[in-house]
Amino acid sequence: MPRPPRGPLSCGGCANVEDVTAAGPELHRFVPGNYDGIAIVETPEGRILRITGLAEQTYEDPRSGPHIVIAEDLEFAFESRPIEIVIEARVADAAGASNFEA
């Protein structure tokens, strides 16, 4: 079984630098930050990233919470350009959070 990818998210020869997706094995590139609240979970719909946290946790520094680092090739491609980030979020169970912030 191959080792999951780690480190910054890169285009790495992708066909379109304007459509980069962190899904499937690429979810392993997420960094937990200071709270260690992430896990890769297999579901019937596929592999998802489960982020857990407590309501009293604050994230003044974005790197203190779960995040993904962008590699230099993408940073250069996105420099001085507007970018759109799409996050699909859903409640994991009945005791899930009533709101979400990104």
N, C-alpha and C positions, 0 to 999 in steps of 0.2 A: 504494500500500500504506500503510495507516495506521501511524502511529508507535506502538510498544508503550507501554503504560501505565508510568509511573514514579511514584516518590514513595510516601507512606504508603498502606497498604491501607485502603480506606474502604467503607462499605456503599453509599454513593452511590445511594440510592433502591432498594436491593435489597428483595425481598419479605419476607424474614425475617432480621432482624439476628442471630438465634440460629443461623443456618446460613450462615456466611461461608466461602467457599472460595477459596484462592489456587491456581488451576490455569489451564492454558492460557496466554493472554497475561498474566494476572495474575502469573505467575512472574517476569516482568521487574521486579516491585517488590522482589524480594530484593536486599539490599545485600551485597556481598562481604566487608565488614569489612576487616581489615588484610591478609588473605592472598590476596585476588583469586582465590579458588578455586571460582568458580561459572560455569556455562555453561548456556544453554538449548539442549537437544538435541531434534531431531525423531526420533521412533522410530515403528515400525509401530503402537504402542499410542497414540501421541499425543506431545504436547510434554511433556518432563520437565525438571526442574532437576537438573543434575549438579554435585555438590559434591565437590571434591577437596581433600585436605589431607595433611599429613605426620604420622606418628605422634608426632614430637617437638614438634609445635605444641601450645601450651597456650591455653586460652580462659578465663582467669580472669574477664575481663570479657565477658559474652555478646555485646556489640556488636563485639568484635574478630573474631569469626567470622561466617560467613554468617548473616544474620537478615532479618526483615521488620519494618518499622515499622508500628504500628497508628495510624490517623488518629484525630482527636479524637472523631468521631461514634461510632466503635466503642469507644474508650476510655471514653467516657461511658456507653454502653450496657452495658459489661461491669463498670463500677465496682461494687465490693462484691459481686460475684456470682462463683460458681465457674465456671470455663470448662474446656472439654475441648478439647485440641489433638490431632489425629490426624495422624501422619506415616507415610506409606508409604515405606519404604526398602528398597532391594535392591542387591545387589552389581552393579556396572557391568560387570565382566569377571572373568576368572580371577585376575587379580592384585589384586582388590579387597580392601578391609579385611575382617577377620574379626569386627569388632564396630563398633557405632555408638553414639554418645552424642548426646543432644539436651537 
